[in-house]
Amino acid sequence: MKTLFSRSFIATIVALALLPLVLVNDFLIDVSIRVMLTAIAVIGLNILMGFAGQVSIGHAAFVAAGAYGSAILATHLNINPIISILVAAVGVAIFAWVIAKPILKLKGHSLTMATLGLGIIVNMILINEVNWTGGPDGMPVPPVRIGDFAVIRPLHWYWVAASTLIVSMWLSLNLFDSPAGRALRGLNGSEMAARVMGVDVGSFKTRAFVVSAVFATISGSLTAHYLAFVSPVMASFTHSVELATMVVLGGMASTYGALVGTALLTTLPQLLGGFEDFEMMFFGFILMVTMMFLPMGLVPSIARIIERRRAR
Amino acid sequence: MSDFAQFVFSGLTTGSIYALVALGFILIYNASGVINFAQGDFLMLSGMICAALLGARFPFLLAIIVAVLLTVVSGLVLYRLAIKPAGDTTVVSLIIITIGASIFIQGAVQVVLGKNQHTLPSFSGHKSIEILGAYVLPQSLWVLGVGIVIVALFGAFFKLTLTGKAMLAVAANKLAAQAVGIPVHRILLLSFGMSALLGGVAGVVSAPITTTVYDIGLMLGMKGFVAATLGGLGSGVGAIVGGLLVGLFEALVAGYISSAYKDAMPFVLIIVILLVMPEGLFGKKQSDRV
């Protein structure tokens, strides 16, 4: 519970609460909503990649599963979106738990390849099952309703996104300091050593996998209802790579890093207009250079510099 | 029956492409322990450069040579600028670096050569040859033939030359190899160059069949990796057998079950294989070092 009162966490809450005062137009509000919704998935991916050291480049599959799951339930079965979001999350959690066993038996590059395969399979299903998903064109998504009140206005969505983000960060920060988080970070260092110390490696990896999938699902279904539209692009390899780059740049195993990485890599392309063609080169470059020269990522590296200054 | 023969031939053709990708993987993996996620992009790169040069009215042979050479250069640059400076870092870092390289290459090709799909002309005409009631494109025979020649050359390189033996020594134990005076970094550089050469040749030979586009390396790379894993990551013979099996399996699934989901099959296959026999067909049992 300690992290509930940590200074950085309270500062983040205050910043998010005051931010709408500075966001003078709908465009800025839109960008911050996108950053916050994406950050939820990135914080989840960080639990798998940063804490447990399992590199995934198929995580967009879970984001899309949440988005399409909720969209299909709400459109085809007429279920209230609030319930469909939760049903999608539970469904994906069960799915992730079932596939975790075979997939997590793989290590290092094999696991990474398997996640890539998973992403491609999900993308393929979304494109081929036209009756359910609308195929390559995607499908419209109904808005979230509470009684007669529909959440449509950007500012309302801002608060939905901000509060979900705060809860996600709080969960992730607590996990980091908990015995389970220490076990995960232990198996990241050396799986064999963790096993010798009595850590049930398989069970902890499975839990990290399921938790990170659920974070991605929530992020995906909220994004779908916010944009009122989903398309298979959400499950694309490029999207998976973007998520992984955000984790790496912000700093592996750092929850604040995940937020910073997402904010930087979402806003930079917006600032540099006509950037789209160079996007892949840019992300590839950031991945390589960060790993070569700043392997800890931005936030942990900056935190270390500040600590050293203080120690002097 | 002729249906079956048709599926087998097309399976063997794509299978030998996967086998060449798998060989490229293990060439680098054996020498350095790195799985190069950009392996499939070598094929894409040479195919795309060759198509662009043909568009600029280069003669076919010259275009092929230039494309393969540029691909080799990209492999050397990858090692020199990204892998070597990273030094003795963790597996996770190396995975991420080569993923970054793969995306960077794709992005660069997309910017410079465009997003369109290209194809190369067949090496010796389009007239199909009839074998056992199946129609086989002459280019398929080129792919198979080039595959066999490359495998033979590599076999000879490792068996007969001092450099080949030095590479095996580096693969077995880097430190010990260094101690007996083998220039480890130069050997590693060579392994990246050879792997890119393999990918470059495979790229121009296979492009008339598969066509080529900036993101095709992703699929080729993954299937090649499945093939290498099936063959027991590290064995040359295993990579070839694995490649052919993946190609056959995919062609039969596409023919008899579903062509929409044929690309999904290798991944189902890899997970089943790794569960049932984690060492693959030709691999040795391994234990983790603590």
Interface residues (C-beta under 8 A of the other chain):
Chain A: G53 V55 I57 P102 I103 K105 L106 G108 H109 S110 T112 M113 A114 L116 G117 L118 I120 I121 M124 N128 S190 E191 M192 A193 V196 F237 V241 A244 V248 D277 F278 E279 M280 M281 F282 F283 G284 F285 I286 L287 M288 V289 M291 M292 P295
Chain B: I35 F37 A82 P85 A86 T89 V91 V92 S93 I95 I96 I97 I99 G100 A101 S102 I103 F104 I105 Q106 G107 A108 Q110 V111 D215 L218 M219 M222 F225 V226 T229 A260 Y261 D263 A264 P266 F267 I270 I271 L274 L275 P278 D288 R289 V290
